[in-house]
Amino acid sequence: MQSHHTIPTETSGSNPTRVRWGILAILFIITTVNYADRATISIASPELKKLLGLSPVEMGYVFSAFAWSYVLAQLPGGWLLDRFGSKITYFFSIFLWSLFTLMMGWVGFFTGATAVALLFGLRLLVGAAEAPSFPGNSRITSAWFPTNERGTAAAIFNSAQYFATVLFAPLMGWLVHTFGWESVFYVMGGLGILMAFVWTRTIYSPKTHPRINAAELSYIEAGGALVDLDSGDTSKKTNNINTWACIKQLLANRMLLGVYIGQYCITTLTYFFLTWFPVYLVTERHMTILKAGFIAALPAVAGFLGGILGGYVSDRMIKAGYSLSAARKTPIVAGMLLAMSMIVCNYVTADWMVIAMMSLAFFGKGIGALGWAVVSDTSPKEAGGLSGGLFNTFGNTAGITTPIAIGYILQSTGSFAGALVFVGANAAVAIFCYLVVVGDIKRFEFKKSVM
């Protein structure tokens, strides 16, 4: 083993393996399926809306069902991750959310209020089951990646949300068009169940992975990776934490609170895209569902590229000697400024202009989506799952408020103009949070009372 007095580079000693990038590839694939399963409802929604005779407000509530339970299950999900480890908790998460997604195809066997209640109930179950996924991603990247690679790692798993749309929106649009709306749920649910079993064969903690060598382990550990996070004995440690005292301290910290509120605003953009965007293309821009599936992929490509670029720029800034605060905040603020460009869609008529503006907005949203890197940088070592869960609770509260608010705006104005202003205004508040509230970005240390 190398001495830990100097931080080793990847080339020192024997060549380190690059197992961590394989782990990240699995996180990326699983997160792609995760987001595709969230988006199934928006692709199926124009057909479901007709079938069940739902108003915009009722549709808004159905869209929001996922987020109600997703938010409520964040802290229990974070606790389960800290208690039982990432591998087993995440396996059950993938298996169950996929099973419930598949079952949504059965809604077609019912009518009226029963069908709506079943749709709402199954979306609640999908949300609860998905809760540990992103705190799990954050925990696994904290364990596997040194600080100067963590921005890229977080950007890569986070950009899966756009890749999901690029890959699956055209496929899901085609499935609805060819085989009916139920087919989307059957295909995506079945794929997820398959991926749950792939997960169990491919994910390990750094110290138990069969293919990692001592040089890679030494490199990531010296660079700040929390390699002991899932190594058996951690569950004993986390059980000694007073959960409520821990949550109180996290919420009382100005830096973390700024990060949490900023994430709520940034996630508003995500949920507009995941829920109402295909409806906007079909109703306001008069596209077919098949065309909307393909068109929705274009801003998603831009978001995906922005996401990778944001993480890359942030890590390059750290390597170039900028402070962690400057390296994380610069892409976030620049990205949110670009995201506000979606408001311009209210003033143009040509479809290509609308798609260009939406693409620019989601390119910016991608660049600015560094919240999970910030969580990895700031979470206390003893409670990464809990801190990630709290962060995701704030972020995904936007999944409740955004679809419902837009439903009411549509019902009262008959147009999406106010909805786009609402989403753009959230990007402005995110900028305020990072520039004014957050202050220095650094790892949070508990006061002794939580242990």
C-alpha positions as CSV (number, residue, x, y, z in Angstrom):
1,M,0.0,0.0,0.0
2,Q,1.1,3.6,-0.6
3,S,1.9,6.0,2.1
4,H,-1.0,8.4,2.9
5,H,1.3,11.3,3.6
6,T,1.1,12.4,0.0
7,I,-2.0,12.3,-2.1
8,P,-1.3,9.7,-4.8
9,T,-2.0,10.4,-8.4
10,E,-3.7,7.7,-10.5
11,T,-0.3,6.9,-12.1
12,S,1.7,6.4,-8.9
13,G,2.9,2.9,-8.0
14,S,1.2,0.0,-9.9
15,N,-1.6,1.2,-12.2
16,P,-4.9,1.6,-10.3
17,T,-7.9,-0.3,-11.7
18,R,-10.9,1.9,-12.8
19,V,-13.6,-0.1,-11.2
20,R,-15.3,3.0,-9.9
21,W,-16.3,4.1,-13.4
22,G,-18.0,0.7,-13.9
23,I,-20.0,1.3,-10.7
24,L,-21.0,4.7,-12.0
25,A,-22.1,3.1,-15.3
26,I,-24.5,0.8,-13.4
27,L,-25.8,3.9,-11.4
28,F,-26.4,5.7,-14.7
29,I,-28.3,2.8,-16.3
30,I,-30.5,2.3,-13.2
31,T,-31.2,6.0,-12.9
32,T,-32.2,6.1,-16.6
33,V,-34.8,3.4,-15.9
34,N,-35.9,5.2,-12.8
35,Y,-36.6,8.4,-14.7
36,A,-38.2,6.6,-17.6
37,D,-40.6,5.0,-15.1
38,R,-41.5,8.4,-13.6
39,A,-42.2,9.8,-17.1
40,T,-44.4,6.9,-18.2
41,I,-47.5,8.8,-17.0
42,S,-46.8,11.9,-19.0
43,I,-46.4,10.0,-22.3
44,A,-49.6,8.0,-21.5
45,S,-51.5,11.1,-20.2
46,P,-53.1,12.5,-23.3
47,E,-54.8,9.1,-23.8
48,L,-55.5,8.6,-20.1
49,K,-57.0,12.1,-19.9
50,K,-59.4,11.3,-22.7
51,L,-60.2,7.8,-21.4
52,L,-61.0,9.0,-17.8
53,G,-62.3,12.5,-18.7
54,L,-59.9,14.4,-16.5
55,S,-59.7,18.2,-16.2
56,P,-56.3,19.9,-16.1
57,V,-56.5,20.3,-12.3
58,E,-57.4,16.6,-11.8
59,M,-54.5,15.7,-14.2
60,G,-52.2,17.9,-12.1
61,Y,-53.2,15.9,-9.0
62,V,-52.6,12.6,-10.7
63,F,-49.2,13.9,-11.9
64,S,-48.3,14.9,-8.3
65,A,-49.2,11.5,-6.7
66,F,-45.7,10.2,-7.3
67,A,-44.1,13.1,-5.4
68,W,-46.3,13.0,-2.3
69,S,-45.1,9.5,-1.3
70,Y,-41.6,10.1,-2.8
71,V,-41.2,13.1,-0.5
72,L,-42.7,11.4,2.6
73,A,-40.5,8.3,2.1
74,Q,-37.2,10.3,1.7
75,L,-36.1,10.3,5.3
76,P,-37.2,6.6,6.0
77,G,-35.4,5.8,2.7
78,G,-32.2,7.6,3.9
79,W,-32.4,5.8,7.3
80,L,-32.7,2.4,5.6
81,L,-29.6,3.2,3.4
82,D,-27.6,4.1,6.5
83,R,-28.9,1.1,8.5
84,F,-28.8,-1.7,5.9
85,G,-26.4,-0.3,3.3
86,S,-26.9,0.8,-0.3
87,K,-26.8,-2.6,-2.1
88,I,-29.8,-4.4,-0.4
89,T,-31.9,-1.3,0.2
90,Y,-31.5,-0.2,-3.4
91,F,-32.3,-3.7,-4.8
92,F,-35.8,-3.7,-3.1
93,S,-36.3,-0.1,-4.3
94,I,-35.7,-1.0,-8.0
95,F,-37.8,-4.2,-7.8
96,L,-40.8,-2.6,-6.1
97,W,-41.0,0.6,-8.2
98,S,-40.8,-1.6,-11.3
99,L,-43.5,-4.0,-10.2
100,F,-45.9,-1.1,-9.3
101,T,-45.1,0.6,-12.7
102,L,-46.1,-2.7,-14.5
103,M,-49.3,-2.9,-12.5
104,M,-50.4,0.6,-13.8
105,G,-51.1,-1.1,-17.1
106,W,-54.0,-2.8,-15.3
107,V,-55.9,0.5,-14.7
108,G,-57.4,0.0,-18.2
109,F,-59.5,-2.9,-16.8
110,F,-61.4,-0.4,-14.6
111,T,-63.5,2.7,-15.3
112,G,-64.5,6.0,-13.7
113,A,-63.6,6.8,-10.1
114,T,-62.1,3.3,-9.5
115,A,-59.7,3.7,-12.4
116,V,-58.6,7.2,-11.2
117,A,-58.2,6.0,-7.6
118,L,-56.1,3.0,-8.8
119,L,-54.0,5.3,-11.0
120,F,-53.3,7.6,-8.1
121,G,-52.7,4.8,-5.6
122,L,-50.2,3.0,-7.8
123,R,-48.3,6.3,-8.5
124,L,-48.1,6.7,-4.7
125,L,-46.5,3.3,-4.4
126,V,-44.0,4.0,-7.3
127,G,-43.0,7.2,-5.5
128,A,-42.5,5.5,-2.1
129,A,-40.5,2.7,-3.7
130,E,-38.2,5.1,-5.6
131,A,-37.4,7.1,-2.5
132,P,-33.9,5.6,-1.7
133,S,-32.6,5.9,-5.2
134,F,-31.0,9.3,-5.3
135,P,-29.7,9.3,-1.7
136,G,-28.4,5.8,-2.6
137,N,-26.6,7.2,-5.7
138,S,-25.1,10.0,-3.6
139,R,-23.9,7.5,-0.9
140,I,-22.3,5.2,-3.5
141,T,-20.5,8.0,-5.2
142,S,-19.3,9.3,-1.8
143,A,-17.8,5.9,-1.1
144,W,-16.3,5.3,-4.6
145,F,-15.1,8.8,-5.8
146,P,-12.4,11.2,-4.6
147,T,-13.6,14.8,-4.2
148,N,-12.1,16.1,-7.4
149,E,-14.1,13.5,-9.5
150,R,-17.3,13.7,-7.5
151,G,-18.8,16.6,-9.6
152,T,-18.4,14.5,-12.8
153,A,-19.8,11.4,-11.1
154,A,-22.8,13.2,-9.7
155,A,-23.4,15.0,-13.0
156,I,-23.3,11.6,-14.9
157,F,-25.8,9.8,-12.7
158,N,-28.0,13.0,-12.6
159,S,-27.9,13.4,-16.4
160,A,-29.6,10.0,-16.7
161,Q,-32.9,11.9,-16.2
162,Y,-32.3,13.5,-19.6
163,F,-30.9,10.4,-21.2
164,A,-34.1,8.6,-20.1
165,T,-36.2,11.0,-22.1
166,V,-33.8,10.8,-25.1
167,L,-33.9,7.0,-25.1
168,F,-37.4,6.2,-23.9
169,A,-39.7,9.2,-24.9
170,P,-39.6,8.2,-28.6
171,L,-40.0,4.5,-27.6
172,M,-42.9,5.2,-25.2
173,G,-44.6,7.5,-27.8
174,W,-44.3,4.7,-30.4
175,L,-45.7,2.1,-27.9
176,V,-48.7,4.3,-27.1
177,H,-49.3,5.0,-30.8
178,T,-48.9,1.3,-31.8
179,F,-50.0,-0.8,-28.9
180,G,-52.1,1.5,-26.7
181,W,-51.1,3.4,-23.5
182,E,-51.0,0.2,-21.3
183,S,-48.0,-1.2,-23.2
184,V,-45.8,1.6,-21.8
185,F,-46.3,0.4,-18.2
186,Y,-45.8,-3.3,-19.1
187,V,-42.6,-2.7,-21.0
188,M,-41.0,-0.3,-18.6
189,G,-42.0,-2.2,-15.5
190,G,-40.7,-5.5,-16.9
191,L,-37.3,-3.9,-17.8
192,G,-36.9,-2.5,-14.3
193,I,-37.5,-5.9,-12.7
194,L,-34.8,-7.3,-14.9
195,M,-32.4,-4.5,-13.9
196,A,-33.0,-5.2,-10.1
197,F,-31.3,-8.6,-10.6
198,V,-28.5,-7.1,-12.6
199,W,-27.9,-4.7,-9.7
200,T,-27.3,-7.5,-7.2
201,R,-24.6,-9.0,-9.4
202,T,-22.7,-5.8,-10.1
203,I,-22.7,-3.5,-7.1
204,Y,-20.2,-3.7,-4.2
205,S,-18.6,-1.4,-1.7
206,P,-14.9,-0.4,-2.5
207,K,-13.4,-2.8,0.1
208,T,-15.4,-5.8,-1.0
209,H,-15.4,-5.4,-4.8
210,P,-13.7,-8.5,-6.4
211,R,-11.9,-6.5,-9.2
212,I,-10.5,-3.4,-7.4
213,N,-6.8,-3.3,-6.7
214,A,-4.9,-1.8,-3.8
215,A,-3.7,1.2,-5.9
216,E,-7.2,2.3,-6.9
217,L,-8.5,1.8,-3.3
218,S,-5.5,3.9,-2.0
219,Y,-6.1,6.6,-4.6
220,I,-9.8,7.1,-3.9
221,E,-9.4,6.9,-0.2
222,A,-6.6,9.5,-0.1
223,G,-8.7,11.8,-2.4
224,G,-11.6,11.9,0.1
225,A,-13.7,8.8,-0.8
226,L,-15.6,7.4,2.2
227,V,-14.5,3.9,1.5
228,D,-15.8,2.4,4.8
229,L,-19.4,3.7,4.2
230,D,-20.9,0.3,3.4
231,S,-18.2,-2.0,5.0
232,G,-20.3,-4.0,7.4
233,D,-19.5,-2.2,10.7
234,T,-21.0,1.1,9.6
235,S,-24.6,0.0,10.6
236,K,-23.4,-0.1,14.2
237,K,-22.2,3.5,14.0
238,T,-25.3,4.9,12.4
239,N,-27.6,3.3,14.9
240,N,-26.1,5.5,17.6
241,I,-27.3,8.7,15.9
242,N,-30.2,10.5,17.3
243,T,-32.2,11.0,14.1
244,W,-34.3,14.0,15.1
245,A,-31.4,15.9,16.7
246,C,-29.5,15.2,13.5
247,I,-32.3,16.6,11.3
248,K,-32.6,19.7,13.5
249,Q,-28.9,20.4,13.2
250,L,-29.0,19.9,9.4
251,L,-32.0,22.3,9.0
252,A,-30.5,24.9,11.4
253,N,-27.4,25.2,9.1
254,R,-27.7,28.2,6.7
255,M,-25.5,26.6,4.0
256,L,-27.5,23.4,3.9
257,L,-30.9,25.2,4.0
258,G,-29.8,27.4,1.1
259,V,-28.8,24.2,-0.8
260,Y,-32.1,22.5,0.0
261,I,-34.3,25.5,-1.1
262,G,-32.2,25.9,-4.2
263,Q,-32.8,22.2,-5.0
264,Y,-36.6,22.8,-4.6
265,C,-36.4,25.5,-7.3
266,I,-34.2,23.5,-9.7
267,T,-36.4,20.5,-9.4
268,T,-39.5,22.6,-10.4
269,L,-37.9,22.6,-13.9
270,T,-37.5,18.8,-13.8
271,Y,-41.1,18.2,-12.9
272,F,-42.5,20.6,-15.5
273,F,-40.5,18.5,-18.0
274,L,-41.6,15.1,-16.6
275,T,-45.3,15.9,-16.3
276,W,-46.7,18.8,-18.4
277,F,-44.2,19.2,-21.2
278,P,-45.6,16.5,-23.5
279,V,-49.1,17.9,-22.8
280,Y,-47.9,21.4,-23.7
281,L,-46.6,20.1,-27.1
282,V,-49.9,18.2,-27.8
283,T,-52.4,20.8,-26.6
284,E,-50.7,24.2,-27.0
285,R,-48.5,23.4,-30.0
286,H,-50.9,20.8,-31.6
287,M,-48.4,18.0,-32.2
288,T,-49.4,14.3,-32.3
289,I,-48.4,12.1,-29.3
290,L,-45.9,10.3,-31.6
291,K,-44.3,13.6,-32.7
292,A,-44.3,14.9,-29.1
293,G,-42.4,11.8,-28.0
294,F,-39.7,12.5,-30.5
295,I,-39.7,16.3,-30.0
296,A,-39.5,15.9,-26.2
297,A,-36.2,14.1,-26.8
298,L,-34.5,17.2,-28.2
299,P,-34.4,19.4,-25.1
300,A,-33.5,16.3,-23.2
301,V,-30.4,15.8,-25.4
302,A,-29.5,19.4,-24.6
303,G,-30.1,18.8,-20.8
304,F,-28.0,15.6,-21.0
305,L,-25.0,17.5,-22.6
306,G,-25.4,20.4,-20.2
307,G,-25.4,17.9,-17.2
308,I,-22.2,16.3,-18.3
309,L,-20.6,19.7,-19.1
310,G,-21.6,21.2,-15.7
311,G,-19.9,18.4,-13.7
312,Y,-16.8,18.4,-15.9
313,V,-16.4,22.2,-15.6
314,S,-16.9,22.1,-11.8
315,D,-14.2,19.4,-11.4
316,R,-11.8,21.1,-13.7
317,M,-12.2,24.3,-11.6
318,I,-11.3,22.3,-8.5
319,K,-8.2,20.8,-10.2
320,A,-7.2,24.3,-11.4
321,G,-7.1,25.5,-7.8
322,Y,-10.5,27.3,-7.5
323,S,-12.3,26.9,-4.2
324,L,-15.0,24.2,-3.8
325,S,-17.6,27.0,-3.4
326,A,-16.6,28.7,-6.7
327,A,-16.4,25.5,-8.6
328,R,-19.9,24.3,-7.6
329,K,-21.7,27.7,-7.6
330,T,-20.5,29.0,-11.0
331,P,-22.1,26.3,-13.2
332,I,-25.3,26.4,-11.0
333,V,-25.8,30.2,-11.4
334,A,-24.9,30.2,-15.1
335,G,-27.1,27.3,-15.8
336,M,-30.2,28.8,-14.0
337,L,-29.7,32.0,-16.0
338,L,-30.0,30.0,-19.2
339,A,-32.9,28.0,-17.9
340,M,-35.0,31.2,-17.6
341,S,-34.9,31.5,-21.4
342,M,-38.0,29.1,-21.6
343,I,-40.2,32.2,-20.9
344,V,-39.3,33.4,-24.4
345,C,-41.5,30.5,-25.7
346,N,-44.5,32.7,-24.8
347,Y,-43.5,35.2,-27.5
348,V,-42.6,33.0,-30.5
349,T,-45.0,31.0,-32.8
350,A,-42.7,28.8,-34.9
351,D,-42.3,25.3,-33.5
352,W,-38.6,25.2,-34.2
353,M,-38.2,28.4,-32.1
354,V,-40.1,26.8,-29.2
355,I,-37.9,23.7,-29.3
356,A,-34.7,25.8,-29.6
357,M,-35.7,27.8,-26.5
358,M,-36.7,24.8,-24.5
359,S,-33.5,23.1,-25.5
360,L,-31.5,26.1,-24.3
361,A,-33.5,26.1,-21.0
362,F,-32.8,22.5,-20.4
363,F,-29.2,22.8,-21.4
364,G,-28.9,25.4,-18.6
365,K,-30.9,23.2,-16.2
366,G,-28.4,20.4,-16.9
367,I,-25.4,22.6,-16.3
368,G,-26.9,23.8,-13.0
369,A,-28.0,20.4,-11.7
370,L,-25.0,19.9,-9.4
371,G,-27.0,19.6,-6.2
372,W,-26.0,16.0,-5.6
373,A,-22.3,16.8,-5.9
374,V,-22.9,19.5,-3.3
375,V,-24.6,16.9,-1.1
376,S,-21.6,14.6,-1.4
377,D,-19.4,17.5,-0.5
378,T,-21.4,18.7,2.5
379,S,-23.1,15.7,4.1
380,P,-21.8,14.7,7.5
381,K,-19.9,11.3,7.3
382,E,-22.2,9.7,9.9
383,A,-25.5,10.4,8.1
384,G,-25.0,10.7,4.3
385,G,-28.3,8.8,3.6
386,L,-30.2,11.1,6.0
387,S,-28.7,14.3,4.6
388,G,-29.3,13.1,1.1
389,G,-32.9,12.2,2.0
390,L,-33.5,15.6,3.5
391,F,-32.1,17.3,0.4
392,N,-34.3,15.1,-1.8
393,T,-37.4,15.9,0.4
394,F,-37.0,19.6,-0.3
395,G,-36.2,19.0,-4.0
396,N,-39.1,16.7,-4.7
397,T,-41.7,18.8,-2.9
398,A,-41.6,20.6,-6.2
399,G,-43.0,17.4,-7.7
400,I,-46.2,18.0,-5.6
401,T,-46.4,21.8,-6.1
402,T,-45.4,22.1,-9.8
403,P,-48.0,19.8,-11.5
404,I,-50.8,21.1,-9.3
405,A,-49.8,24.8,-9.7
406,I,-49.6,24.4,-13.5
407,G,-52.9,22.6,-13.5
408,Y,-54.6,25.6,-11.8
409,I,-52.8,28.1,-14.0
410,L,-54.1,26.2,-17.1
411,Q,-57.6,25.9,-15.7
412,S,-57.8,29.6,-14.9
413,T,-56.1,31.0,-18.0
414,G,-56.5,28.4,-20.7
415,S,-52.9,28.7,-21.7
416,F,-49.4,27.7,-20.7
417,A,-48.0,31.2,-20.7
418,G,-48.3,31.7,-16.9
419,A,-46.9,28.2,-16.4
420,L,-43.7,29.0,-18.2
421,V,-43.2,32.2,-16.2
422,F,-43.8,30.2,-13.0
423,V,-41.1,27.7,-13.9
424,G,-38.7,30.5,-15.0
425,A,-39.2,32.4,-11.7
426,N,-38.1,29.3,-9.8
427,A,-34.8,29.4,-11.6
428,A,-34.3,33.0,-10.5
429,V,-34.9,32.0,-6.8
430,A,-32.3,29.2,-7.1
431,I,-29.7,31.8,-8.2
432,F,-30.6,33.9,-5.2
433,C,-30.1,30.9,-2.9
434,Y,-26.7,30.0,-4.1
435,L,-25.4,33.6,-4.4
436,V,-26.9,35.0,-1.1
437,V,-27.9,32.2,1.3
438,V,-25.4,29.3,0.9
439,G,-22.1,30.9,1.7
440,D,-19.0,28.6,1.8
441,I,-19.6,25.0,0.7
442,K,-17.8,22.6,3.1
443,R,-18.5,19.3,4.9
444,F,-20.9,19.8,7.8
445,E,-19.8,18.6,11.2
446,F,-22.3,17.6,13.8
447,K,-22.2,19.0,17.3
448,K,-21.8,16.2,19.8
449,S,-25.4,16.0,20.9
450,V,-26.5,13.8,18.0
451,M,-24.1,10.9,18.8
